[in-house]
């Protein structure tokens, strides 16, 4: 997280000469440190729902229905949590914010947080009400990974794009010994949108005429 916020501050200095930018009528301050929010606590504040109190999809869906939320009531627990995040929490992160400690339900390839098997070592960065980057410690335990593949197979429908099928080759390669490692990804197009005050990605990609509007 420190690397990310310092890197973007440096980009702002080099590209704009300032760390404060205007995006969609908001003044955004990229000066470190960014706000840091625990996902569970953020959802409690935004929705009044403590996801840890509802360990199954059925229990979580019930309380969401009681609050009048619109969603697919047959969705897996991970999809329900992702819905809460996308609809009620992410839009509130106008200023640069790191959301951390994700539930394993929506992070099937990330390593467990020590002492808490229901939470993984993952964070995402949000700015201007949208996701900018994603990072997590890679899971390198083949037995744990197989367990998660099996869970995804039970909880997600076959046509669900979030479902991870059993990957025997991946598990075999992992069993030979995968060293500790982490992954990080950032949407450079989205960063460009933020720094140039453009609301659509079509305005910042290099060759917009190669993409149809219905593909965005």
Residue frames relative to the residue before (quaternion, step in Angstrom):
aa qw qx qy qz dx dy dz
X 1.0000 0.0000 0.0000 0.0000 0.00 0.00 0.00
X 0.6473 0.5057 -0.3175 0.4738 3.56 1.00 -0.79
X 0.6235 0.5323 -0.3334 0.4656 3.58 1.00 -0.82
X 0.6722 0.5164 -0.2997 0.4377 3.58 0.89 -0.93
X 0.7102 0.4552 -0.2818 0.4572 3.58 0.73 -0.99
X 0.6535 0.4975 -0.3178 0.4738 3.60 1.06 -0.67
X 0.6243 0.5407 -0.3324 0.4554 3.57 1.06 -0.76
X 0.6989 0.4590 -0.2819 0.4705 3.59 0.85 -0.92
X 0.5973 0.5434 -0.3619 0.4658 3.59 1.08 -0.62
X 0.6434 0.5170 -0.3115 0.4709 3.57 1.03 -0.82
X 0.6334 0.5252 -0.3250 0.4662 3.58 0.99 -0.83
X 0.6406 0.5185 -0.3203 0.4671 3.59 0.96 -0.85
X 0.6432 0.5253 -0.3230 0.4539 3.58 0.92 -0.89
X 0.7234 0.4575 -0.2494 0.4530 3.57 0.85 -1.00
X 0.7496 0.4223 -0.2228 0.4584 3.58 0.92 -0.90
X 0.8258 0.2349 -0.0828 0.5059 3.56 0.96 -0.86
X 0.3850 -0.7245 0.4859 0.3014 3.56 1.16 -0.54
X 0.7499 0.2458 -0.1835 0.5862 3.56 1.28 0.29
X 0.3593 -0.7329 0.5357 0.2161 3.57 -1.16 0.56
X 0.6340 0.4699 -0.3367 0.5137 3.56 1.29 0.18
X 0.0042 -0.8128 0.5799 -0.0555 3.56 -0.69 1.14
X 0.3776 -0.6881 0.5641 0.2563 3.55 -1.27 0.36
X 0.0829 0.7777 -0.6172 0.0862 3.53 -0.86 1.02
X 0.8451 -0.0975 0.0259 0.5251 3.56 -0.67 1.18
X 0.7238 -0.4681 0.2276 0.4530 3.56 0.83 1.08
X 0.6175 0.4952 -0.3604 0.4935 3.59 1.24 0.32
X 0.3050 -0.6961 0.6073 0.2315 3.56 -1.11 0.67
X 0.1272 -0.8079 0.5750 0.0242 3.55 -0.58 1.19
X 0.2122 -0.7882 0.5730 0.0728 3.54 -0.84 1.09
X 0.1849 -0.8196 0.5374 0.0721 3.58 -0.45 1.22
X 0.3824 0.7217 -0.4985 0.2905 3.60 1.18 0.22
X 0.4134 -0.6787 0.5389 0.2794 3.62 -0.94 0.82
X 0.6152 -0.1717 -0.7614 -0.1111 1.50 -2.27 1.06
X 0.4738 -0.6457 0.5153 0.3051 3.54 -1.20 0.57
X 0.6099 -0.5235 0.4415 0.3988 3.54 -1.28 0.36
X 0.1499 -0.7739 0.6109 0.0732 3.58 -1.09 0.78
X 0.0328 -0.8154 0.5757 -0.0518 3.57 -0.71 1.14
X 0.3853 -0.6870 0.5715 0.2301 3.57 -0.94 0.94
X 0.5299 -0.6755 0.4019 0.3185 3.61 -0.73 1.03
X 0.6623 0.5032 -0.3190 0.4543 3.59 0.82 -0.91
X 0.6938 0.4693 -0.2832 0.4671 3.59 0.84 -0.95
X 0.6265 0.5425 -0.3375 0.4464 3.56 1.07 -0.70
X 0.6648 0.4896 -0.3029 0.4759 3.58 1.00 -0.81
X 0.6023 0.5435 -0.3630 0.4583 3.60 1.04 -0.68
X 0.6866 0.4820 -0.2838 0.4644 3.56 0.90 -0.93
X 0.7250 0.4559 -0.2503 0.4515 3.59 0.94 -0.88
X 0.8257 0.2246 -0.0795 0.5113 3.60 0.99 -0.81
X 0.4298 -0.6893 0.4751 0.3382 3.57 1.16 -0.47
X 0.6032 0.5537 -0.3476 0.4569 3.59 1.29 0.15
X 0.2025 -0.7476 0.6232 0.1085 3.56 -0.87 1.03
X 0.3324 -0.7907 0.4749 0.1968 3.58 -0.20 1.28
X 0.6060 0.5690 -0.3596 0.4238 3.61 1.11 -0.53
X 0.6359 0.5350 -0.3261 0.4507 3.59 1.21 -0.43
X 0.7395 0.3218 -0.1888 0.5603 3.58 1.29 -0.21
X 0.1192 -0.8715 0.4740 0.0401 3.58 0.30 1.29
X 0.7350 0.3497 -0.2375 0.5302 3.62 1.18 -0.22
X 0.6367 -0.5320 0.3953 0.3940 3.54 -1.26 0.43
X 0.6425 0.5434 -0.3264 0.4305 3.58 0.98 -0.82
X 0.6742 0.4902 -0.2968 0.4659 3.57 0.94 -0.88
X 0.6671 0.4947 -0.3019 0.4681 3.57 0.96 -0.85
X 0.6439 0.5210 -0.3219 0.4586 3.59 0.96 -0.83
X 0.6273 0.5547 -0.3366 0.4307 3.58 1.00 -0.79
X 0.7060 0.4420 -0.2844 0.4746 3.59 0.80 -0.91
X 0.6118 0.5383 -0.3525 0.4600 3.60 1.11 -0.60
X 0.6391 0.5103 -0.3185 0.4793 3.58 1.05 -0.76
X 0.6334 0.5419 -0.3242 0.4473 3.57 1.02 -0.79
X 0.6977 0.4431 -0.2606 0.4989 3.57 1.17 -0.60
X 0.5395 -0.6742 0.3747 0.3374 3.57 1.28 0.18
X 0.3906 0.7298 -0.4779 0.2940 3.58 1.19 0.42
X 0.3392 -0.7285 0.5632 0.1926 3.55 -1.15 0.70
X 0.2772 0.7367 -0.5628 0.2524 3.57 -0.66 1.14
X 0.5843 -0.5449 0.4509 0.3980 3.57 -1.31 0.04
X 0.3040 -0.8056 0.4771 0.1757 3.64 -0.25 1.19
X 0.6661 0.4850 -0.3142 0.4716 3.61 1.20 -0.23
X 0.4332 0.7234 -0.4457 0.3007 3.60 1.27 0.04
X 0.5807 -0.5643 0.4558 0.3697 3.56 -1.26 0.45
X 0.6737 -0.5129 0.3404 0.4089 3.58 -1.20 0.48
X 0.6353 0.5408 -0.3349 0.4379 3.58 0.99 -0.79
X 0.6519 0.5082 -0.3089 0.4705 3.56 1.02 -0.83
X 0.6311 0.5312 -0.3318 0.4576 3.58 1.04 -0.73
X 0.6561 0.4951 -0.3080 0.4790 3.57 0.95 -0.87
X 0.6417 0.5220 -0.3179 0.4633 3.56 0.98 -0.84
X 0.6191 0.5351 -0.3317 0.4694 3.59 1.08 -0.71
X 0.6485 0.5101 -0.3160 0.4683 3.59 0.92 -0.89
X 0.6541 0.5221 -0.3015 0.4568 3.54 0.98 -0.90
X 0.7332 0.4568 -0.2467 0.4392 3.56 0.78 -1.05
X 0.7427 0.4336 -0.2270 0.4570 3.56 0.99 -0.81
X 0.8281 0.2835 -0.1031 0.4725 3.58 0.92 -0.87
X 0.7548 0.3776 -0.2155 0.4911 3.60 1.11 -0.52
X 0.6656 0.5366 -0.3121 0.4144 3.58 0.76 -1.02
X 0.6796 0.5018 -0.3264 0.4239 3.66 0.81 -0.81
X 0.6368 0.5457 -0.3338 0.4303 3.60 1.20 -0.39
X 0.6228 0.5523 -0.3388 0.4386 3.58 1.25 -0.32
X 0.0045 -0.8097 0.5840 -0.0570 3.56 0.21 1.30
X 0.7087 0.3700 -0.2300 0.5549 3.56 0.89 -0.93
X 0.6477 -0.5425 0.3537 0.4013 3.62 -1.07 0.65
X 0.0565 0.8133 -0.5658 0.1230 3.55 -0.68 1.18
X 0.2295 -0.7340 0.6206 0.1531 3.55 -1.10 0.77
X 0.1506 -0.7497 0.6399 0.0759 3.55 -0.92 0.99
X 0.0024 0.8421 -0.5357 0.0620 3.58 -0.64 1.07
X 0.7596 0.3420 -0.3053 0.4613 3.55 -1.40 0.25
X 0.0551 0.8308 -0.5437 0.1058 3.55 0.45 1.30
X 0.5036 -0.6212 0.4877 0.3502 3.62 -1.11 0.51
X 0.5733 -0.6182 0.4131 0.3442 3.57 -1.03 0.72
X 0.5180 0.6656 -0.4033 0.3549 3.60 1.22 -0.46
X 0.7853 0.2702 -0.1528 0.5357 3.60 1.05 -0.67
X 0.7061 0.3799 -0.2554 0.5401 3.58 1.24 0.32
X 0.0220 -0.8806 0.4732 0.0105 3.61 0.64 1.11
X 0.7289 0.4055 -0.2457 0.4939 3.62 1.17 -0.32
X 0.5843 0.5980 -0.3631 0.4112 3.61 1.26 0.09
X 0.5470 -0.6468 0.4402 0.2978 3.55 -1.16 0.70
X 0.5539 -0.6136 0.4557 0.3301 3.55 -1.11 0.76
X 0.4688 -0.6200 0.5463 0.3121 3.52 -1.22 0.60
X 0.5426 -0.6387 0.4194 0.3488 3.64 -0.81 0.91
X 0.8314 0.1942 -0.1652 0.4937 3.56 -0.85 1.00
X 0.7588 0.2767 -0.1727 0.5638 3.60 1.25 -0.03
X 0.1783 -0.8431 0.4988 0.0922 3.63 0.14 1.24
X 0.6408 0.5314 -0.3325 0.4432 3.62 1.20 -0.28
X 0.7264 0.3737 -0.2054 0.5389 3.59 1.31 -0.23
X 0.2149 -0.7873 0.5670 0.1117 3.57 -1.07 0.74
X 0.5471 -0.6047 0.4774 0.3271 3.53 -1.35 0.41
X 0.3579 0.7185 -0.5080 0.3124 3.56 0.07 1.31
X 0.0185 0.7729 -0.6331 -0.0379 3.54 -1.21 0.54
X 0.1518 -0.7411 0.6420 0.1247 3.51 -1.33 0.42
X 0.2934 -0.7390 0.5785 0.1821 3.55 -1.15 0.65
X 0.0949 -0.7975 0.5956 0.0176 3.56 -0.94 0.95
X 0.0542 0.7667 -0.6378 0.0495 3.56 -1.10 0.80
X 0.8398 0.1564 -0.1135 0.5073 3.56 -1.01 0.76
X 0.6502 -0.5425 0.3083 0.4334 3.57 1.16 0.56
X 0.7173 0.3743 -0.2677 0.5232 3.60 1.18 0.39
X 0.5857 -0.5854 0.4352 0.3534 3.54 -1.25 0.52
X 0.1819 -0.7909 0.5777 0.0873 3.55 -0.97 0.90
X 0.8197 -0.0366 0.0597 0.5685 3.60 0.94 -0.81
X 0.1688 -0.7694 0.6124 0.0675 3.53 -1.31 0.43
X 0.0826 0.8014 -0.5867 0.0814 3.60 -0.93 0.86
X 0.1225 0.7936 -0.5928 0.0611 3.56 -1.12 0.61
X 0.5251 -0.5760 0.5154 0.3562 3.51 -1.35 0.34
X 0.4253 -0.7230 0.4872 0.2431 3.57 -0.83 1.00
X 0.4342 -0.6676 0.5410 0.2703 3.54 -1.01 0.87
X 0.0209 -0.8251 0.5645 -0.0094 3.62 -0.75 0.99
X 0.5111 0.5907 -0.4411 0.4420 3.57 1.19 0.61
X 0.3510 -0.7829 0.4678 0.2122 3.64 -0.32 1.18
X 0.6251 0.5320 -0.3489 0.4522 3.61 1.05 -0.65
X 0.6629 0.4899 -0.2958 0.4828 3.57 0.95 -0.89
X 0.6478 0.5237 -0.3225 0.4495 3.58 0.99 -0.81
X 0.6382 0.5179 -0.3268 0.4667 3.59 1.00 -0.80
X 0.6208 0.5453 -0.3310 0.4557 3.58 1.02 -0.81
X 0.6824 0.4847 -0.2923 0.4625 3.57 0.93 -0.85
X 0.6081 0.5353 -0.3576 0.4646 3.59 1.02 -0.70
X 0.6558 0.5095 -0.3061 0.4655 3.57 0.98 -0.86
X 0.6317 0.5290 -0.3267 0.4630 3.58 1.02 -0.78
X 0.6562 0.5075 -0.3103 0.4643 3.57 0.93 -0.90
X 0.6402 0.5387 -0.3231 0.4422 3.57 1.02 -0.77
X 0.6853 0.4721 -0.2812 0.4780 3.57 1.07 -0.73
X 0.7685 0.4294 -0.2011 0.4296 3.56 0.87 -0.97
X 0.7500 0.3504 -0.2043 0.5225 3.60 1.12 -0.57
X 0.5056 -0.6434 0.4867 0.3059 3.54 -1.10 0.74
X 0.6589 -0.5494 0.3465 0.3795 3.57 -1.16 0.62
X 0.7232 0.4372 -0.2506 0.4723 3.59 1.04 -0.76
X 0.4889 0.6734 -0.4324 0.3472 3.60 1.26 -0.08
X 0.4372 -0.7271 0.4692 0.2450 3.57 -0.74 1.07
X 0.6314 0.5405 -0.3306 0.4472 3.59 1.22 -0.38
X 0.5421 0.6390 -0.3993 0.3721 3.57 1.22 -0.30
X 0.2124 -0.7593 0.6030 0.1216 3.57 -0.99 0.88
X 0.3075 -0.7626 0.5337 0.1976 3.62 -0.49 1.10
X 0.6229 -0.5227 0.4184 0.4045 3.56 -1.24 0.41
X 0.0857 -0.8002 0.5935 0.0029 3.58 -0.77 1.08
X 0.2291 -0.8249 0.5048 0.1107 3.55 0.06 1.34
X 0.6338 0.5345 -0.3378 0.4456 3.60 1.01 -0.76
X 0.6442 0.5197 -0.3156 0.4640 3.55 1.00 -0.84
X 0.6651 0.5036 -0.2983 0.4637 3.57 0.94 -0.91
X 0.6470 0.5158 -0.3240 0.4587 3.58 0.99 -0.80
X 0.6503 0.5067 -0.3145 0.4706 3.57 0.95 -0.87
X 0.6502 0.5149 -0.3151 0.4614 3.58 0.99 -0.82
X 0.6431 0.5505 -0.3275 0.4197 3.59 1.03 -0.77
X 0.5940 0.5698 -0.3692 0.4315 3.60 1.18 -0.41
X 0.6382 -0.5342 0.3168 0.4548 3.57 1.24 -0.34
X 0.0136 0.7934 -0.6061 0.0543 3.55 -0.17 1.29
X 0.3775 -0.7389 0.5040 0.2398 3.62 -0.65 1.01
X 0.6310 -0.5113 0.4031 0.4219 3.59 -1.22 0.36
X 0.1623 0.7816 -0.5862 0.1381 3.56 -0.88 0.93
X 0.2247 -0.7695 0.5829 0.1329 3.54 -1.29 0.24
X 0.2755 -0.7549 0.5713 0.1668 3.53 -1.26 0.39
X 0.0451 -0.7861 0.6165 0.0051 3.54 -1.18 0.64
X 0.0500 0.7951 -0.6033 0.0376 3.56 -0.97 0.84
X 0.0692 -0.7950 0.6024 0.0200 3.56 -1.03 0.81
X 0.4025 -0.6995 0.5391 0.2409 3.55 -1.06 0.78
X 0.2593 -0.7937 0.5299 0.1484 3.58 -0.13 1.28
X 0.6024 0.5520 -0.3588 0.4514 3.60 1.06 -0.67
X 0.6724 0.4859 -0.3025 0.4693 3.59 0.95 -0.83
X 0.6169 0.5239 -0.3499 0.4717 3.58 1.04 -0.70
X 0.6406 0.5174 -0.3186 0.4695 3.57 1.01 -0.80
X 0.6046 0.5477 -0.3461 0.4635 3.58 1.03 -0.74
X 0.6785 0.5046 -0.2892 0.4488 3.56 0.88 -0.98
X 0.7278 0.4495 -0.2505 0.4534 3.57 0.88 -0.92
X 0.7444 0.3636 -0.2161 0.5167 3.60 1.21 -0.39
X 0.4171 -0.7382 0.4409 0.2945 3.58 1.34 0.15
X 0.4045 0.6678 -0.5097 0.3614 3.55 0.84 1.05
X 0.3459 -0.7842 0.4838 0.1771 3.59 -0.76 1.02
X 0.7541 0.3083 -0.2014 0.5438 3.62 1.17 -0.31
X 0.5281 -0.6546 0.4442 0.3088 3.54 -1.00 0.85
X 0.5422 0.6373 -0.3910 0.3833 3.58 1.19 -0.50
X 0.6628 0.5295 -0.3013 0.4353 3.58 1.12 -0.64
X 0.7680 0.3787 -0.2018 0.4755 3.61 1.14 -0.37
X 0.5521 0.5885 -0.4283 0.4068 3.62 1.14 -0.20
X 0.6293 -0.6074 0.3430 0.3426 3.55 -1.10 0.74
X 0.8172 0.1405 -0.0464 0.5571 3.58 0.93 -0.85
X 0.0973 -0.8506 0.5137 0.0553 3.62 0.44 1.15
X 0.6267 0.5581 -0.3569 0.4103 3.61 1.06 -0.57
X 0.6161 0.5453 -0.3498 0.4479 3.60 1.26 -0.18
X 0.7122 0.4031 -0.2500 0.5174 3.59 1.25 -0.17
X 0.3653 -0.7178 0.5499 0.2214 3.53 -0.94 0.91
X 0.5995 -0.5896 0.3972 0.3676 3.56 -1.09 0.69
X 0.6824 0.4957 -0.3045 0.4426 3.61 0.99 -0.75
X 0.6142 0.5328 -0.3580 0.4590 3.62 1.26 0.00
X 0.5735 0.6175 -0.3841 0.3771 3.62 1.18 -0.27
